[in-house]
Amino acid sequence: MSQPPSLNMDALLLDLKSHIEPEKAAFFPTFFQAFPGGYGEGDQFWGIRVPPLRQLAKKYRLLPIQQIEQLINSAIHEQRLLALFILRLQFEKADPAHQQAIIDFYLSHLDGVNNWDLVDSSAHYLLGHWLLNKDTDILWQLANSNQLWLQRIAIMASFAFIQQGQFQLTLDLTEHLLHHPHDLIHKASGWMLREIGKRDLSVELAFLDQHYQVMPRTMLRYAIEKFEPELRLSYLHGTR
């Protein structure tokens, strides 16, 4: 029996290709640093924006896991991102057993989650939400991996805890990664501190007062981006 059109991989790839924009295909390798020496070195792009990918994820939301695996293992960036969007939709509707299977699949295919947009589009939606009220050792394993994308997954997954008013995990991970050499970790950590501050400014301020003089400048700037000018300047100028 043939698959319904909405589950047919050939149809999916044709749909994907219909959204290619040549100017984006030329721009994305620079934007995502796919050039030699960049953090996304070697990645390949068709040039498809996020909104069409979200629409296609809804259309193909019932795609079997074997075909999602084809997408997540693809050399094409947009195929991997589509796979993650589909996994998110399936995760939202799944029972606990199916959610566990999705998380197991996600963790076994992290090689395909290898740029900041792929991380940020999946880590807290999948792994973070799954770990609420569960052991978080996996996040510490990722944080200690010395691999950029796995470490960003760890800090970004903690966003799910922030959304539930649970801040300590993010604070501990941020402190652990405070002296990380890469600005993509600085940006993610600063962003998460800012998200904490939106919910409880006193918690963010307490962390900043302890660490702002030694934290990377990019992390600090992201953390204080929404502060009132006087308060922001006191941190930037070291007069807090």
N, C-alpha and C positions, 0 to 999 in steps of 0.2 A: 504493500500500500504506500503510495507516495505521501510525502508530508504536505500539510496545508501550506499555501503560499507564504503565510506569515512565519513559517518555521523552515523555509527552504534557504540553504546557505547561498546558493547561486543568486536567488532573488535578493537576498540581503546585500550581497556584494554589489549587485547592479544598483540597488538603492543607494548604497554608500557612494558609489562612483558618480551618481547623478548630482551629488552635492559638492563635487570637487570645484574649488576656486583656484585657478592657476596662480593668482597673485598671493593667496594664502600659502600655497605650496612653496612658493619662493621665500615667503616671509618667515614661516614657522621654524625652519632649521636655525635661523639666527635667533629668533625669540626664545626658543627652547635650548639654545646652545648645543646644537647637534654637530657643530664643527669640531675639528680635531682639537683636543685639549679642553673642550667644553664639558659641562656636567652631563649633557645629553649626547655626547659624542656617538656617532653612528646611527642615531635614530633616523627613521624615514617617515615622511609625511606626504599624504595625498592632498592636503589643503582643504580640510572640512572643518567648519566652525562648530562650536559646542551646541547651539540650538538645534540644528538638524540631527545631531547625534542623540540628543535627548528625545526628539520625536521618534527616531528610529528605534531607540531602546523601548519605548512604549509599544511600538508596532511589533517588535520581536521579543517582547518580554517573556514569552513562553519558550524561547529557544532552549533546546536540550543542552545539558552540561557539556556533552561531547563537542558541540559546535561552539559553545562559549569558549571551550578550551582552544579551539582553532583560532579564535579571535585574540585571546589573551596571549597566545604564543606567537602572534603575528609580528613581523618586523615593522609593520605599519602602525604608527602611533595612534591614529584615530580608531583603528580596529581594536586596539587594547583598551582605549577609553570607552568605546561602545560596550565592550565586554563588562567593564566595571559598572557602567550605568545599568545594564541588564541585571547583573548580580544584585545591585541595590534594590531594584524593583522586585525581584524574586524574594529577596531577604525580607522585605517589608510585609509580604503576604504569607510567608512561610510559617509552619509550625516549628516548635523548638528543634525537632529532629532534623528537619530540612535546613533550618538555620545553621545547625552544627555542621551539616554537610557542606553548606556554602562557605562557612568560615574555614573549614578544613581545605576546601578547594582554594580559597583565597590565599591562605598561608603557604600552600604548596606551589603557588604560581606567582610569588612575589618578585621573581625575576622580571616579570612583565609590568610591574608597578614601578617604573624606573624613570619617572620625571615628576616634578612637583605637582603638576596638575593631576596626574594619575594618582598620586598619593592623596592629595587634598580632596579628590572626588570619591575616595573610597575608605580611607582609614577610619574616620570616626563614624561614618554611616554603617560600616560593616563591623570591623573588629572592635571599635570602641563601644558601640551599642551592645554587641554580644558580650563584652566583658563586664558590663554593669552588674554589680552584685556577684562577680566571679573573681577568681584569682587572677591577678594582673602580672604574674611572673613573665608571661610572653612579652609584655612591653619592655620589661627590663632586659630580657634577652636581646630584643631588637635594639634597644638603646646602647647596649654593650657590644654590638656587632662590629663596630668600626666601619660599617657600610652606610654611606650617606642616606640612601633612600629608606633603608630599614630604620635608621634613627629618626628620620622625619616621620615615618609611619608611627613610631612610638609616640612622639610628641603630639602629632595630629590626632591620633586615636583618643588621646586624653580629652579632646574637645567634647566628646560625648559625656564625660563625667562633669565637665564644667557646666554643660547644659542642664545637668541635674543638680547643680549647686554643690558639687563635690570638687574641691579645688586642690586638695593636698597632693594628689597624684601628679597633676601638672606642675605644681611647685617643685616637687621632688625631682621630676624628670628634667625640668628646666635648670635646676641647680646642678644636677648631674652633668648636663650638657653645656654648662655655662661657658666653658672655655673651648668649645668645639671650634675647629678651624674654619668651617664653611659658613658663609653668610646665609645659605638656605636653611640652616638650622637656627641661626640667629633670628631670621625673619619669622620662622614658624614659632619659635619660643616667645619672641616679643608679641606676636599676634595673639598667642594663647594667654599671655599675661594681660593684654588689653581686654580680652574677652572676660577674664576674671574680674577686671576692674569695672566692666559694665554692670556686673552683678553685685560686686562688693568691693568698692574702691579701697576700703581700709585694708583688705587682704593684699591687693596689689601693691599699695603703698608700703606696707610692712616688708614685703619681699624686696621691693626696689630700694628702700632705705638700707637694707642689709647688703645689697649686692650692686647697686647702680654704679659705684665708683670703679668696679672691676669688670662689669659685664661688657661684652662687645657693643660698640657704639650703635651698630645697626639694630641689635636686639633692644637696646634702650629706646631708640627712636621709634621703633614699632610699638613698644609698650606704652609710650607716653603720647602717642600721636593725637589722641582725642582730649588730652588734658587742657585745662584753661591755660592761656599763654604764660601767666606768671608762674604757675606750678611747673609747667613744661620747661621753662627756662631755668628754673632752680635746679632741675636735674641735669640739664645740658651743661650748665655752667659750674656744677659742683657746689652749689651754695645751699642745697637742701638741708 
